[in-house]
Amino acid sequence: MGGDSASADSSSPSQSLLEDEEQQLQSQPSNPSKKLALIPLIFLIYFEVAGGPYGEELAVGAAGPLLAILGFLVFPFIWSMPEALVTAELATTFPGNGGFVIWAHKAFGPFWGSLMGSWKLLSGVINLASYPALCIDYLKLVFPVFSSGIPRMLANFSITLLLSFLNYSGLSIVGYTAFCLGIVSLCPFLVLSVISIPKIDPKRWVSLGQEGVPKDWNLFFNTLFWNLNFWDNASTLAGEVEQPQKTFPVALFSAGILTCLAYLIPLLATTGATPLDQGSWTDGHFADLAAMIAGKWLKYWVEIGAVLSAVGLYEAQLSSCAYQIIGMADIGAVPRVLGTRSKWFDTPWIGILVSTLVALAVSYMDFTNIISSVNFLYSLGMLLEFASFLWLRKKMPNVKRPYKVPLPFPWLVVMCLVPSVFLVYVMTAATKTVFWISALLTLFGVVWYFLMKLCKVKRWVLFDSSEENELNRAGNCQ
């Protein structure tokens, strides 16, 4: 750290030139074909992060009602808010596709930008595989033929292709589909909460759990973490948003409120209206609670909502992955061909195809440890993202920031340090298998960077050289 001021002084002419170019880029009129408006963006962010209260049941099973309620009240402030604020500032300052890849590239150079892209893309694409599988898990309750074997494989293949084609049809269509899916999937929980009101006993909310049931802190914190994560994923769509400098902060704030209410209201209603049976609070328990409180008709509605939520999660995640690939092509991190758009829908069809094929391949594997590993890599990416945010504040203090986190630099460090400590805690709880798989996937990302560098030198494939040169100038100013 002692040499920072000297290097900053020596590179001040290049730094000023870079900042001028950044301001000129921001002042350019947006492409009129980019039509993602506020409401669709809110629900895309909502599905990137949550998609409904499905999955929060594990927090009650791990630590009891009181700590689960406090967790979903407090954790958004110490984890979700810093991530959302960082996303709001950087997505409005550098509003291009690629999001966090661009931020790491501008902060620390092309190697770290490429590694960030590898970490986040592997995490997102492999997570895609879980959503069609979740749909089939609910469908098999009605159609047992989908439980295993060839029928399940065919159903998984068909659902994945169908959902990917919807993504191919256009980001605006995906956004408004997310809006409809969000409303419909939340309706059964609204009904459940209203019916629960006469049965609520507030004393049940202060229960620390049943006697003799130990606290599972690892499960508790991981449940909070993964239910309130991924606020930055929508940043890869910034280049497709109408007036991102104004729209992104509002969308993040609105999605944050929607997400917290969607978790807290059903949790308060169901824990207050039913006697505690802590061992039954596992994935899918909301459907059983709906049957207890209102009847089987509401149970089926909750299960239908879970399927629709999985569809929304898939669409939002695939959009983020596909536009991340297009953003990486824009900065020369991957070959230009991977950024090709459809002539009919202006969507990144190669990015969608690549993401879909990887998701299909993983879906036929036993990928429990792989999922844990890519989540580990996502945590590494978040640490790099916080570091990029702080370094860009110091490195480019005069760049126009349409939205700026209203805190002095020392408090920004504190804001990023708290969630970073939690990230390290979650990562240290990983198994040896997860460590090894994460190391191998990281090695793949490193090899990918040097392979792309060799391809540029040998001119084996075409890259977007104009953006690459601009970003290389940014890296040289470090």
NORLIN-V948027 format. One line per field, one symbol per residue. ss: DSSP state (h for helix, s for strand, l for the rest). psi: psi as a letter, one per 30 degrees, with the letter a starting at -180 (. if undefined). burial: I if it has 9 or more other ideal C-beta (glycine too) atoms within 8 Angstrom, else O. A space follows every 50 residues. Layout:
# NORLIN-V948027
ss = ???
psi = ???
burial = ???
This chain:
# NORLIN-V948027
ss = lllhhhhhhhlhhhhhhhhhhhhhhhhllllllllslhhhhhhhhhhhhl llllllhhhhhhhlhhhhhhhhhhhhhhhhhhhhhhhhhhhhhllllllh hhhhhhhhlhhhhhhhhhhhhhhhhhhhhhhhhhhhhhhhhhlhhhhlhh hhhhhhhhhhhhhhhhhhllhhhhhhhhhhhhhhhhhhhhhhhhhhhhhl lhhhhhllllllllllhhhhhhhhhhhlllllhhhhhhhhsllhhhhhhh hhhhhhhhhhhhhhhhhhhhhhhllllhhhllllhhhhhhhhhllhhhhh hhhhhhhhhhhhhhhhhhhhhhhhhhhhhhlllllhhhhlllllllllhh hhhhhhhhhhhhhllllhhhhhhhhhhhhhhhhhhhhhhhhhhhhlllll llllllllhhhhhhhhhhhhhhhhhhhhlllhhhhhhhhhhhhhhhhhhh hhhhhhhhllllllhhhhhhhhhhhhll
psi = ffgeeeeeefgeeeeeeeeeeeeeeffkklkffjgjaeeeeefeeefeed glgkffefeeeegleeeeeeefeeefefeeeeeeeeeeeeffeihlkecf eeeeeeegleeeeeeeeeeeeeeeeefeffeeeeeeeeeffeiffgelae eeeeeeeeeeeeeeeeeffkeeeeefeeeeeeeeffeeeeeeeeffeffk jffffgkglkkfjlkieeeeeeeeeffhlgffefffgefgkkifeeeeee eeeeeeeeeeefeeeeeeeeeffkkkieffiakgfeeeeeeeeflfeeee eeeeeeeeeeeeeeeeeeeeeefeeeeeeeggflkeffgklkfefgliee eeeeeeeeeeeefgljgeeeeeefeeeeeeeeeeeeeeeeeeeeeiffkk jekkkikleefeeeefeefeeeeeeeefflleeeeeeeeeeeeeeeeeef eeeeeeefhelkljeeeeeeeeeeeff.
burial = OOOOOOIIOOIOOIIOIIIOIIIOOIOOOOOOOIOIIIIIIIIIIIIIII IIIIIIIIIIIIIIIIIIIOIIOOIIOIIIIIIIIIIIIIIIIIIIIIII IIIIIIIIIIOIIIIIIIIIIIIIIIIIIOIIIIIIOIIIOOOOOIOOOO IIIOIIIOIIIOIIOIIIIIIIIIIIIIIOIIOIIIIIIIIIIOIIIOII OOOIIOIOIIOOIOIIOOIIIIIIIIIIIOIIIIIIIIIIIIOIIOIIII IIIIIIOIIIOIIIIIIIIIIIIIOIOIOOIOOIIIIIIIIOIIOOOIIO IIIIIIIIIIIIIIIIIIIIIIIIIIIIIIIIIIIIIIIOIIOOOOIIII IIIIIIOIIIOIIOOOIOIIIIIIIIIIIIIIIIIIIIIIIIIOIIOOIO OIIOIOOOIOOIIOIIOIIIOIIIIIIOOIOOOIIOIIOOIIOIIIOIIO OIOIIIOOOOOOIIOOIIOIIIIIIOIO
